[in-house]
């Protein structure tokens, strides 16, 4: 067990608490559908009642609600469904929308179903306010600084949107590269253990940018899909394991629920023009993604797992993914891939996925793609794995060279872990909240 934990530690990538207000927002009076008046306690409300209560608050009470722990927890952890939010937002007048965006940016910026341009403006407002706070906590400032750096873009680079910013505890954030509401291909990248907003958000967003660039170069051969161009979401939308909980699946289950909500938000805003939606998940993120896709609450056109320690999903057919859309990559010298530590190894022939051949393959113009080495090399520029992942994401898995297709075996199981001992890096021992 210790050897397994050590291998998982070395295989990880290098790498604002919302202050609760003591002010309780006054219960607003709202008009119900039958024309009767009703009083709503926003701190205790849920679903559409929660949203209507917010919209009815006066500006000063709205600002207080946006800093109230219970109100923020509802918006972040027990939110109304994306369908309910989208319907509510569409029914508001322009003045109310603007008042909510400016008066309650913490809440509005994180509600799936609100247009992404609005969420971006609201979250950037929270970011700017936090960075400008002279009395801000040092750890909070470091977290916000990472998000600020991750949002930087050169003049000729694609647009970026801050679609999630949860500053509580270890924090959560998600940055979209490209337009999630218009792209033909939308890819959500899910990180593995030891990833934090404070430690890796800038690098993680850059990795998502590399995938975006690779997909964009493949536009001439991409399979048709509603929309134009590509979008990649760097989704650090859940707390990943650290030394205190490295052996637990609880964070994967929580992360799966958050991932389901994120994807539902994309689908609600796309309506009848659904993109080709792919999930690219690394390490523990693959455990999270497979949990979500086996839940019955989320579907995808493709799932690509890289360096996976496995999950309790036994067969690809249990995943809500298009036929032939589950792909698995394991790099040379990756001690996590193939371990089956958290359950069935998705690369096992019994699982029924397609396994990438990650050796050196000929590239365009006589060049070659480099073979990925180790646990953290899969999405590096110039690797065969980055190129293959991008092909799958744009609907051209048929162009992936030498992929090994495994048929689903209902009696199959997973591989047992077998690790050598690896050294733990000093940065992996840093305390986490």
FENZIVEN-V381229 format. One record per run of one state. SS is the DSSP state (hx for helix, st for strand, lp for the rest). FROM is the first residue (numbers start at 1). TO is the last residue. Records with the same first field share a line. If there is no record, write none. Layout:
# FENZIVEN-V381229
SS->FROM-TO + FROM-TO
This chain:
# FENZIVEN-V381229
lp->1-1 + 12-27 + 32-36 + 41-46 + 57-58 + 66-68 + 78-81 + 91-93 + 104-104 + 109-115 + 132-137 + 152-159 + 167-171 + 178-184 + 191-196 + 218-218 + 222-229 + 237-249 + 271-275 + 283-283 + 294-299 + 301-301 + 307-310 + 312-315 + 319-320 + 322-325 + 330-331 + 333-343 + 345-353 + 356-360 + 363-363 + 367-367 + 371-372 + 374-382 + 394-396 + 400-403 + 406-425 + 430-433
hx->2-11 + 47-56 + 59-65 + 69-77 + 82-90 + 94-103 + 105-108 + 116-131 + 138-151 + 197-217 + 219-221 + 250-270 + 284-293 + 316-318 + 364-366 + 384-393 + 397-399 + 426-429
st->28-31 + 37-40 + 160-166 + 172-177 + 185-190 + 230-236 + 276-282 + 300-300 + 302-306 + 311-311 + 321-321 + 326-329 + 332-332 + 344-344 + 354-355 + 361-362 + 368-370 + 373-373 + 383-383 + 404-405
